[in-house]
Each structure stands twice: as structure tokens, then as C-alpha cells.
Amino acid sequence: MAFTVNQDLVAKARAVLAARRDVYWVIGAACAGKSTVCRQLSGKTGLPVYDVDEHIYGSYIARLRAERHPACTTWLLAPDPFAWVMSLSLQEYDALNGAVQAECLDLFSDDVTVECGQPMLVDGGITHPAMLASVTSPDRIVCLETTTAERVKHWETSNDRAEMRQWIQALPDPKAMWRKFLEFDDLIARRIQTECRAAGIAAWLRGDSTTVEALVRQVAQYFGIQMPTPT
């Protein structure tokens, strides 16, 4: 099963996004705190949050065109999208993510064109930061990181990850599928970390003592977003 990055879609996204200095990307592997930071920063500043994952599993589906978005169509319109992904090899999964990334940037750039001039925070949805850095300035991107142990702990114990655990339990040989799922998760995390370093994207490790408040203010300061003065 072969998936390739459509460079025409990447070029189209670049033409839309390169000049947008008011689109702020918060990326990173799963369980790094992206959504929490975006929600709290939005609450303090009023900036809207564009949750890429919500759009991938929501509004994008009705807009997919098989000839333009073959990777997303094959995945998201499969009878059981999760089981289909879990049937892939590690190499196929990595290639799928690259192809999906280009297709989602195409769909995202359409939305940004409609909302031209509206500042926004973008929550996650990025598995290939080098591709993102090729369509927008790296100084519009921050990456939140956490350790492998923290990610595994979160996947295994967090209430907000319970649905994913249930999906895996429903698959044949769930123990093997759980190990494979963590391999997929680690693959994404390592790629994000490596590509952020290579692309010059700011990346911050969220330590045990790092408060959400401190992280929110760090992100705002990096992007030059005005925060209310603490009372």
C-alpha cells in the first residue's frame, strides 16, 4: 500500500499560509498538553482555537475528494478507520501520515482563506513539522514535548484516553495491538522531535513541575500575543 505526499497541495498551502503572521501553531506528540494550553490561552485572550484533529474527524470528511485527497479518503472512509490504520506496517503508517499531512494542509488553507485576517491558535494535527515549516514561518510554531514514559502513562491511565483503550480492546489480539499502537505513537513523537530540531522550531519539554499557567505565558510571549495583566 503506497502513500505519497502531493507536493502540489503543499505548494498551494504555502501560497495561502506563508504571509499569515496571525496564525499560531501549537504542535507536539500526543499527551503533551497542546489542547490544554490552547484552551487556556484562548480563554485569556479571546483568540479562537482551530482544533485540527476535530476537523479531520469532522468537517473535513464531507469535503474529501478521492482524486485530491486519496490518503484521507482511504483512511477516513474505510468501514472501520481505526482498525484499518492498525492493520498497517510501521512504514506504511509513516507514509500515510505524510500524505495525510499534505491533504489536511490543503483543507486547512481553504478554511484560513475563508477566515482571512482572523488571528487564530491552531491545536495540533501535525505529524511532519518539516512540512509545516515549509508552508509557514517556523517562528509561528511551537512544539510541546513530554517523555515517552509520561505518554505511555497517560495513554494507560487517563480518563480522556479511555475511548482509545476501548477501541484497541475491541481488536483481535488486543495486547499485540496495544504494543503496536505505542510503537505508532513513539514513531510520531520521534519524527516530530527530529523535524522540529532540524527546522528550527521552538520545542519545550513539559516537566513535572511546569505549570499550565507558566506554559501558557511562555507560548504567548514567544508569539507576541498580548496577555492580560495578572491581578
C-alpha positions in Angstrom: 0.0 0.0 0.0 1.7 3.2 -1.2 1.1 6.7 0.0 2.9 9.7 -1.3 3.0 13.4 -0.5 1.2 15.6 -3.0 3.7 18.5 -3.4 1.1 20.5 -5.4 -1.1 20.6 -2.2 1.9 21.7 -0.2 2.6 24.5 -2.6 -1.0 25.6 -2.5 -0.9 25.7 1.3 2.3 27.7 1.2 0.8 30.3 -1.1 -2.0 30.8 1.4 -0.2 30.5 4.7 3.3 32.0 4.1 2.0 35.5 4.6 -0.2 34.8 7.6 1.6 36.1 10.6 -1.5 35.8 12.8 -1.9 32.0 12.7 -0.1 30.5 15.7 0.6 26.7 15.7 0.9 24.7 18.9 2.1 21.2 17.9 3.6 18.2 19.5 3.1 14.5 20.2 0.1 13.1 22.0 -0.4 13.9 25.7 2.0 16.9 25.6 -0.7 19.4 26.7 -1.4 21.2 23.4 -5.2 21.3 23.8 -5.0 22.4 27.4 -2.6 25.3 26.5 -4.6 26.4 23.5 -7.9 26.4 25.5 -6.4 28.4 28.4 -4.6 30.8 26.1 -7.9 31.3 24.2 -9.8 31.9 27.4 -7.3 34.6 28.4 -7.0 36.3 25.1 -10.2 35.6 23.2 -8.3 34.1 20.2 -10.3 31.3 18.6 -8.8 27.8 18.6 -8.8 25.7 15.4 -8.5 22.0 16.5 -7.1 20.2 13.5 -8.0 16.7 14.9 -11.6 17.7 15.4 -11.8 18.9 11.7 -10.0 15.7 10.5 -12.7 13.6 12.1 -15.4 16.1 11.5 -15.8 18.8 8.8 -13.0 17.5 6.5 -14.8 14.2 5.8 -17.6 15.8 3.8 -15.1 17.8 1.8 -12.8 14.9 0.8 -12.3 14.3 -2.9 -10.8 10.9 -3.7 -8.7 12.3 -6.6 -7.3 15.2 -4.5 -7.2 13.6 -1.0 -6.6 9.8 -1.7 -4.9 9.1 1.7 -7.6 10.8 3.8 -10.3 9.2 1.7 -8.8 5.7 2.0 -8.4 6.1 5.8 -11.4 8.1 7.0 -13.9 6.5 4.7 -12.8 3.0 5.5 -15.6 0.8 7.1 -13.6 0.9 10.4 -10.9 3.6 10.1 -9.1 2.7 13.3 -8.9 -1.0 12.6 -7.7 -0.2 9.1 -4.9 2.0 10.4 -3.9 -0.6 12.9 -3.5 -3.1 10.1 -0.7 -1.1 8.5 3.0 -1.7 8.9 5.2 0.9 10.6 6.5 2.1 7.3 3.0 2.3 5.7 1.8 4.2 8.7 4.6 6.7 8.5 3.9 7.2 4.7 0.2 7.6 5.4 0.9 10.3 7.9 3.0 12.3 5.4 0.3 12.1 2.7 -2.5 12.9 5.1 -0.5 15.9 6.4 -0.3 17.5 2.9 -4.0 16.8 2.3 -5.0 18.3 5.6 -2.9 21.4 5.0 -4.8 21.8 1.7 -8.2 21.7 3.6 -6.9 23.9 6.4 -5.7 26.5 3.9 -9.2 26.7 2.4 -10.6 27.4 5.9 -8.0 30.1 6.5 -8.8 31.7 3.2 -12.5 32.0 4.3 -11.4 33.4 7.6 -8.9 35.8 6.1 -7.4 38.2 8.6 -8.7 36.5 11.7 -6.0 35.6 14.1 -6.2 32.0 15.5 -4.5 29.4 17.5 -4.1 26.0 15.8 -4.1 23.0 18.0 -2.0 20.1 16.9 -2.8 17.8 13.9 0.8 17.9 12.8 2.9 14.8 12.4 5.5 16.2 10.0 6.7 19.6 11.3 9.2 20.0 8.4 6.3 20.1 6.0 4.5 22.7 8.2 7.7 24.8 8.4 7.9 24.7 4.6 4.5 26.5 4.3 4.6 28.9 7.2 7.4 30.6 9.1 8.9 28.4 11.9 8.6 31.3 14.3 4.8 30.9 14.1 5.2 27.3 15.5 5.9 26.0 19.0 6.2 22.3 19.9 5.4 21.0 23.3 7.2 17.8 24.3 6.9 15.2 27.0 8.7 12.0 27.8 7.9 8.5 26.4 7.1 7.3 30.0 4.7 10.2 30.5 2.9 9.5 27.2 2.6 5.8 28.0 1.3 6.6 31.5 -1.3 9.0 30.0 -2.5 6.5 27.4 -2.8 3.8 30.0 -4.5 5.7 32.8 -6.1 9.0 31.7 -9.8 9.1 31.5 -9.7 11.2 28.4 -7.9 8.4 26.6 -10.4 5.7 27.7 -12.1 5.6 24.4 -8.9 4.8 22.6 -8.2 1.9 25.0 -11.7 0.6 24.3 -11.1 0.7 20.6 -7.9 -1.3 21.0 -9.6 -3.8 23.3 -12.1 -4.5 20.6 -9.4 -5.5 18.1 -8.2 -9.1 17.7 -5.2 -9.8 20.0 -5.6 -6.5 21.9 -2.3 -6.9 23.8 -0.3 -7.1 20.5 -2.4 -4.2 19.1 -1.6 -2.1 22.2 2.1 -2.7 21.7 1.7 -1.7 18.1 -0.3 1.4 19.0 2.5 2.6 21.3 5.0 1.9 18.5 3.0 4.1 16.2 2.7 6.8 18.9 6.5 6.7 19.5 7.2 6.9 15.8 5.2 10.1 15.6 6.8 11.6 18.7 10.3 10.8 17.4 9.6 12.3 14.0 8.1 15.4 15.5 11.1 15.9 17.8 13.7 15.3 15.0 12.0 17.5 12.4 11.4 20.4 14.9 15.1 20.4 15.7 16.1 20.3 12.0 13.5 23.1 11.0 14.5 25.4 13.9 11.0 25.1 15.6 11.0 26.1 19.2 10.4 22.9 21.3 9.9 22.9 25.1 9.8 19.8 27.3 6.9 19.9 29.7 8.4 18.8 33.0 6.6 17.6 36.1 7.0 21.0 37.8 5.9 23.0 34.8 2.5 24.6 35.5 0.0 25.1 32.7 -0.1 28.8 33.6 3.6 29.1 33.1 3.5 27.3 29.8 0.6 29.4 28.5 2.5 32.6 29.3 5.6 31.1 27.6 3.7 30.4 24.4 2.1 33.8 24.4 5.4 35.6 25.0 7.0 33.6 22.2 4.3 34.5 19.7 4.0 38.1 21.0 0.4 37.6 22.0 -0.8 40.2 24.5 -1.9 38.6 27.8 -4.0 40.3 30.5 -2.0 41.6 33.4 -2.3 39.2 36.4 -4.4 40.7 39.3 
